[in-house]
Amino acid sequence: MRKFSLDSGVSRRRFLQGTAGTGLAATAGCLGGGGGGDDRVPMDVTEWPPEDIGSSLNMWNWYDDWAEWAIDAFGDEYDVEVSNSGFSSPDQWYSQLEAGNEDIDNIAATTNWVERSIENDFLHEIPVDVMPAWDNITDRIKEASSYQQDGSTYAVPEALVLYPLTYNDEYFDSAPDSWDVLWDDAHEGELCMWDNATVSCQIAALYTGQDPIQPDDFDEIEEVLIQQKPLLRTYWGDYQQGMSLFVNEDVVAGPLTMGRTYTARFGEGAPVHYTAPEEGAMYTSDLFVIPKGSPNPIASLQFTNWASQTENAARLFETMGYQPAVDISDELSEQDAEFTNWPDDWNLVFSETLSDEVRSRYDEIWTAVQAA
């Protein structure tokens, strides 16, 4: 596995690296927010490369390690001062857009929040037809993500995010082929679930043969989750906690993101792998968007194209373990290429935005399960 060491020195382009928050967002605005920003919008760019992209870029990207590298790599290449506000929940940046964005140039946004942002006219349209790196985005993700409306494109896919079944590959002779492994009393006390209403209810829906987006028997979902509870070692809520359960070999199977499984396997030496059970596994996408009010929209457009170049997308996988939206197979070692391969016969279900009714029912179910 190739790893890239980051310069331990702090360059002028990394002076605002940190976590999200209103204080940091306000500081980031000093780079170019408020008045004096670029009056052009991305759709004004009709030829590539764009001219005069400006000297600042304010990102909100939660792929922290990749963003830390990109601050210097993009900044040095284009002579741009770059900051990143890491965040833990999309509502942190969404609230900034609701309030009238004047600071944020580029966001790594999840699909459902992108859809909501499009509906509320918070995003710039992106001229993908003139962006050279648009051709690098794989057809699978172009077809899956709902980021286009009425012939206009409002986002560029950054990564595919799979919610697989992670398992200890020394404990199991072969990859478990069904979610029913998480209901098997042979593994009592060695299983975990994610303390997340949507994820856990969708796993239960798949387990019971229902559509996880529009289930038809909420009572059955609640029943099986309550039945499962005594078999679990724990529910995990924090990604690090979930990964540590597998690294310490406290559990042998449960849901964990592909990225954390990668870090556990190759970064921590844990005997883990992941699979998509026969009933299916959920996946979604993260996407680059340029919010209206961006003080540096052309720099943001250039950054979006740059991040979609194959060698730069490969760094996303190598630093974070998530599948980029770009085909990076030629950039990877044999073991990394094997890890990123999603067999064609996997039943992958795109995590469409849930209706208010389904989301509410999932929340009610999860409250009942936790109280049981």
C-alpha positions as CSV (number, residue, x, y, z in Angstrom):
1,M,0.0,0.0,0.0
2,R,1.4,3.4,-1.0
3,K,1.3,6.1,1.6
4,F,2.2,9.7,1.3
5,S,4.0,11.5,4.1
6,L,2.8,15.0,4.7
7,D,5.3,17.8,5.2
8,S,5.5,18.4,8.9
9,G,6.1,22.1,8.4
10,V,3.2,24.5,8.2
11,S,3.1,26.5,5.0
12,R,1.4,29.8,4.5
13,R,-1.4,27.9,2.8
14,R,-2.2,25.7,5.8
15,F,-2.7,28.4,8.4
16,L,-6.4,27.8,8.7
17,Q,-6.6,24.1,8.9
18,G,-9.0,23.1,11.7
19,T,-12.4,22.0,12.7
20,A,-15.8,23.5,11.7
21,G,-17.5,26.2,13.7
22,T,-18.9,29.6,13.4
23,G,-15.7,31.2,14.7
24,L,-13.5,29.4,12.2
25,A,-16.0,30.1,9.4
26,A,-15.8,33.8,10.2
27,T,-12.1,33.7,10.2
28,A,-12.1,31.9,6.8
29,G,-14.2,34.7,5.5
30,C,-11.2,37.0,6.0
31,L,-9.6,35.2,3.1
32,G,-12.1,36.5,0.7
33,G,-15.6,36.3,2.2
34,G,-18.1,39.2,2.4
35,G,-17.5,42.0,0.0
36,G,-14.8,42.1,-2.7
37,G,-15.4,38.6,-3.9
38,D,-15.4,37.4,-7.5
39,D,-18.5,38.7,-9.3
40,R,-18.3,35.9,-11.9
41,V,-20.2,32.7,-11.5
42,P,-19.1,29.2,-12.7
43,M,-21.4,29.2,-15.7
44,D,-19.5,32.3,-17.0
45,V,-16.6,29.9,-17.7
46,T,-17.0,28.8,-21.3
47,E,-13.4,27.7,-22.1
48,W,-10.8,25.8,-20.0
49,P,-8.7,26.7,-18.1
50,P,-10.6,29.7,-16.5
51,E,-8.7,32.9,-16.3
52,D,-7.8,34.7,-13.1
53,I,-9.1,32.3,-10.6
54,G,-8.2,34.5,-7.6
55,S,-5.9,33.9,-4.7
56,S,-8.1,32.2,-2.0
57,L,-10.2,29.1,-1.5
58,N,-12.3,28.3,1.5
59,M,-13.2,24.6,1.7
60,W,-15.6,22.6,3.9
61,N,-14.4,19.1,3.4
62,W,-14.8,16.3,5.9
63,Y,-12.2,14.0,4.3
64,D,-9.7,15.6,6.7
65,D,-6.5,13.9,5.8
66,W,-7.0,14.3,2.1
67,A,-8.0,17.9,2.6
68,E,-4.8,18.5,4.6
69,W,-2.8,17.3,1.7
70,A,-4.9,19.2,-0.9
71,I,-4.3,22.5,1.0
72,D,-0.7,22.5,-0.1
73,A,-0.9,20.5,-3.3
74,F,-3.6,22.7,-4.9
75,G,-2.3,25.9,-3.2
76,D,1.2,25.4,-4.5
77,E,0.1,24.5,-8.0
78,Y,-2.2,27.5,-8.5
79,D,-0.7,30.0,-6.0
80,V,-3.8,30.0,-3.9
81,E,-4.2,30.3,-0.1
82,V,-6.4,27.4,0.9
83,S,-8.2,26.8,4.2
84,N,-10.4,23.8,5.2
85,S,-13.1,23.7,7.9
86,G,-13.6,20.1,8.7
87,F,-17.1,19.2,9.9
88,S,-18.9,16.3,11.5
89,S,-22.5,16.9,10.3
90,P,-23.8,18.4,7.1
91,D,-26.2,20.6,8.9
92,Q,-23.2,22.6,10.1
93,W,-22.5,23.9,6.6
94,Y,-26.2,23.9,5.5
95,S,-27.1,26.3,8.2
96,Q,-24.4,28.7,6.8
97,L,-26.1,28.5,3.4
98,E,-29.5,29.1,5.0
99,A,-28.2,32.2,6.7
100,G,-26.8,33.6,3.5
101,N,-23.3,32.3,2.7
102,E,-20.5,34.7,2.3
103,D,-17.6,32.5,3.3
104,I,-17.7,29.0,1.9
105,D,-16.4,28.3,-1.6
106,N,-16.4,24.5,-1.9
107,I,-18.2,21.8,0.1
108,A,-17.9,18.0,0.2
109,A,-21.7,17.3,0.5
110,T,-23.7,14.2,0.8
111,T,-26.4,13.4,-1.7
112,N,-29.5,14.1,0.3
113,W,-28.1,17.5,1.4
114,V,-27.2,18.3,-2.2
115,E,-30.8,17.6,-3.2
116,R,-32.1,19.8,-0.4
117,S,-29.7,22.6,-1.5
118,I,-30.8,22.4,-5.1
119,E,-34.4,22.6,-4.1
120,N,-33.7,25.8,-2.1
121,D,-31.5,27.4,-4.8
122,F,-28.4,27.4,-2.7
123,L,-26.0,26.1,-5.3
124,H,-24.3,27.3,-8.5
125,E,-24.8,25.4,-11.7
126,I,-21.5,23.9,-12.8
127,P,-20.3,24.0,-16.4
128,V,-19.2,20.3,-16.5
129,D,-19.2,20.3,-20.4
130,V,-16.1,22.5,-20.4
131,M,-14.3,20.8,-17.4
132,P,-11.7,18.3,-18.7
133,A,-11.8,16.1,-15.6
134,W,-15.6,15.5,-15.9
135,D,-14.8,12.7,-18.3
136,N,-12.9,11.0,-15.5
137,I,-16.1,10.5,-13.4
138,T,-17.2,6.9,-13.7
139,D,-20.5,6.1,-15.3
140,R,-21.7,4.2,-12.2
141,I,-21.7,7.3,-10.1
142,K,-22.8,9.6,-12.8
143,E,-26.0,7.5,-13.2
144,A,-26.5,7.0,-9.4
145,S,-26.4,10.5,-8.0
146,S,-29.3,12.9,-8.1
147,Y,-27.4,16.1,-8.6
148,Q,-28.8,17.1,-11.9
149,Q,-32.1,18.9,-12.5
150,D,-33.8,20.1,-15.7
151,G,-30.6,19.6,-17.7
152,S,-28.4,21.5,-15.2
153,T,-25.6,20.0,-13.1
154,Y,-25.1,21.3,-9.6
155,A,-22.4,19.0,-8.2
156,V,-19.4,16.9,-9.3
157,P,-19.1,13.5,-7.6
158,E,-16.2,13.1,-5.2
159,A,-16.6,9.6,-3.7
160,L,-18.8,6.6,-3.4
161,V,-19.6,5.7,0.2
162,L,-20.5,2.1,0.8
163,Y,-22.1,0.8,4.0
164,P,-21.0,-2.8,3.9
165,L,-20.9,-5.7,6.3
166,T,-17.5,-5.7,7.8
167,Y,-16.2,-9.0,9.2
168,N,-13.1,-10.6,10.8
169,D,-11.6,-12.7,8.0
170,E,-9.7,-14.9,10.4
171,Y,-12.9,-15.8,12.3
172,F,-14.9,-16.6,9.2
173,D,-13.7,-19.0,6.5
174,S,-15.4,-16.9,3.8
175,A,-17.3,-13.7,3.6
176,P,-20.7,-13.9,5.2
177,D,-23.3,-13.9,2.5
178,S,-26.3,-12.6,4.4
179,W,-27.1,-10.0,7.0
180,D,-28.5,-12.8,9.1
181,V,-25.0,-13.2,10.5
182,L,-25.9,-10.3,12.7
183,W,-28.9,-12.2,14.1
184,D,-27.0,-15.5,14.6
185,D,-26.8,-16.5,18.3
186,A,-23.6,-18.4,17.5
187,H,-21.9,-15.1,17.5
188,E,-23.6,-13.7,20.6
189,G,-21.6,-10.9,22.3
190,E,-19.3,-10.6,19.3
191,L,-21.5,-8.5,17.1
192,C,-22.1,-4.7,16.8
193,M,-24.5,-2.3,15.2
194,W,-24.3,1.3,14.3
195,D,-26.2,3.6,16.6
196,N,-27.8,5.3,13.6
197,A,-31.6,5.0,13.0
198,T,-31.4,5.1,9.2
199,V,-28.5,2.8,8.8
200,S,-29.7,0.2,11.3
201,C,-33.3,0.2,10.1
202,Q,-32.2,-0.1,6.5
203,I,-30.1,-3.1,7.4
204,A,-33.1,-4.6,9.2
205,A,-35.2,-3.9,6.1
206,L,-32.8,-5.7,3.8
207,Y,-32.6,-8.6,6.3
208,T,-36.4,-9.0,6.2
209,G,-36.6,-8.7,2.4
210,Q,-38.0,-5.2,2.3
211,D,-37.2,-2.1,0.3
212,P,-35.0,0.0,2.6
213,I,-36.1,3.2,0.9
214,Q,-39.9,2.4,1.1
215,P,-40.4,-0.5,3.5
216,D,-43.9,-1.9,3.9
217,D,-43.7,-3.5,7.4
218,F,-42.2,-1.1,10.0
219,D,-43.4,-3.4,12.8
220,E,-41.2,-6.2,11.5
221,I,-38.2,-4.0,11.3
222,E,-38.7,-2.9,14.9
223,E,-39.3,-6.5,16.0
224,V,-36.1,-7.9,14.5
225,L,-34.0,-5.1,15.8
226,I,-35.3,-5.7,19.3
227,Q,-34.6,-9.5,18.9
228,Q,-31.1,-8.7,17.8
229,K,-30.2,-6.5,20.8
230,P,-29.2,-9.2,23.3
231,L,-26.8,-10.6,20.8
232,L,-24.8,-7.4,20.4
233,R,-21.7,-6.5,22.3
234,T,-22.5,-2.8,21.7
235,Y,-23.9,-0.1,19.5
236,W,-21.2,2.2,18.2
237,G,-21.8,5.9,17.5
238,D,-18.4,7.3,16.7
239,Y,-16.5,6.1,13.6
240,Q,-13.3,5.7,15.7
241,Q,-15.1,3.6,18.3
242,G,-16.6,1.4,15.6
243,M,-13.2,0.8,14.0
244,S,-11.6,0.1,17.4
245,L,-14.1,-2.7,18.0
246,F,-12.7,-4.5,15.0
247,V,-9.0,-3.5,15.6
248,N,-9.2,-4.9,19.2
249,E,-11.1,-7.9,17.9
250,D,-13.9,-7.3,20.3
251,V,-16.4,-8.0,17.5
252,V,-16.3,-10.3,14.5
253,A,-19.1,-8.7,12.3
254,G,-21.1,-5.6,12.0
255,P,-21.6,-2.5,9.9
256,L,-18.6,-0.2,9.4
257,T,-17.8,2.2,6.5
258,M,-15.5,1.0,3.8
259,G,-13.0,3.8,4.7
260,R,-12.7,2.8,8.3
261,T,-12.5,-0.9,7.3
262,Y,-9.6,0.1,5.0
263,T,-7.8,2.0,7.8
264,A,-8.4,-0.9,10.2
265,R,-7.0,-3.5,7.8
266,F,-4.0,-1.6,6.3
267,G,-3.3,1.0,8.9
268,E,-3.9,-1.0,12.1
269,G,-3.2,-4.5,10.8
270,A,-6.6,-5.8,11.8
271,P,-7.9,-9.0,10.2
272,V,-10.9,-7.4,8.6
273,H,-12.6,-7.2,5.2
274,Y,-15.9,-6.1,3.9
275,T,-18.7,-7.5,1.7
276,A,-22.1,-6.8,0.4
277,P,-24.5,-9.5,1.5
278,E,-26.9,-11.1,-0.9
279,E,-29.8,-9.1,0.3
280,G,-27.9,-5.9,-0.7
281,A,-25.9,-3.1,0.8
282,M,-26.5,0.6,0.8
283,Y,-24.3,3.1,-0.8
284,T,-24.4,6.9,-1.4
285,S,-22.1,9.5,-2.8
286,D,-20.3,12.7,-1.6
287,L,-20.1,15.5,-4.1
288,F,-18.3,18.8,-4.6
289,V,-20.7,21.7,-4.7
290,I,-20.1,25.5,-5.1
291,P,-22.6,27.4,-2.9
292,K,-24.1,30.7,-3.9
293,G,-22.4,33.5,-2.1
294,S,-19.0,31.9,-2.6
295,P,-16.4,34.7,-2.5
296,N,-14.1,32.7,-4.8
297,P,-16.3,30.7,-7.2
298,I,-13.8,30.4,-10.0
299,A,-11.1,29.1,-7.7
300,S,-13.7,26.6,-6.4
301,L,-14.4,25.5,-10.0
302,Q,-10.7,25.0,-10.7
303,F,-10.4,23.1,-7.5
304,T,-13.3,20.8,-8.4
305,N,-11.7,20.0,-11.7
306,W,-8.3,19.5,-10.1
307,A,-9.7,17.1,-7.4
308,S,-11.3,15.0,-10.2
309,Q,-8.0,14.4,-11.9
310,T,-7.0,10.8,-11.5
311,E,-3.8,11.3,-9.5
312,N,-5.5,13.6,-7.1
313,A,-8.5,11.4,-6.7
314,A,-6.2,8.5,-5.9
315,R,-4.9,10.4,-2.9
316,L,-8.4,10.4,-1.5
317,F,-8.4,6.6,-1.4
318,E,-4.9,6.4,-0.1
319,T,-5.4,8.8,2.7
320,M,-9.0,8.0,3.6
321,G,-9.9,4.5,2.2
322,Y,-13.0,5.7,0.3
323,Q,-13.8,4.9,-3.3
324,P,-13.3,8.0,-5.4
325,A,-15.7,8.9,-8.1
326,V,-12.8,8.5,-10.6
327,D,-11.4,5.2,-11.9
328,I,-8.1,5.0,-10.1
329,S,-7.2,1.4,-10.8
330,D,-4.1,2.3,-12.7
331,E,-2.8,4.3,-9.7
332,L,-3.1,1.5,-7.1
333,S,-1.0,-1.3,-5.8
334,E,-2.4,-4.8,-6.4
335,Q,-3.7,-5.1,-2.8
336,D,-5.4,-1.7,-2.9
337,A,-6.9,-2.5,-6.3
338,E,-8.4,-5.7,-4.9
339,F,-9.8,-3.8,-1.9
340,T,-11.6,-1.3,-4.0
341,N,-13.1,-3.8,-6.4
342,W,-16.9,-4.1,-6.1
343,P,-18.0,-7.2,-7.9
344,D,-20.6,-6.7,-10.6
345,D,-22.9,-9.3,-9.0
346,W,-23.1,-7.3,-5.7
347,N,-26.6,-6.0,-5.1
348,L,-25.9,-2.3,-4.3
349,V,-28.9,-0.1,-3.4
350,F,-28.4,3.7,-3.8
351,S,-29.4,5.5,-0.7
352,E,-32.0,7.8,-2.1
353,T,-33.4,10.6,0.1
354,L,-36.0,9.2,2.4
355,S,-39.5,10.6,2.6
356,D,-40.3,12.5,5.8
357,E,-42.7,9.6,6.8
358,V,-40.1,6.9,6.4
359,R,-37.4,8.9,8.2
360,S,-39.8,9.7,11.0
361,R,-40.8,6.0,11.4
362,Y,-37.2,4.9,11.4
363,D,-36.5,7.4,14.2
364,E,-39.5,6.1,16.2
365,I,-38.3,2.5,15.7
366,W,-34.8,3.3,16.8
367,T,-36.1,5.1,19.9
368,A,-38.1,2.0,20.8
369,V,-35.2,-0.3,20.2
370,Q,-32.9,1.7,22.4
371,A,-35.5,1.7,25.2
372,A,-36.3,-2.1,24.9
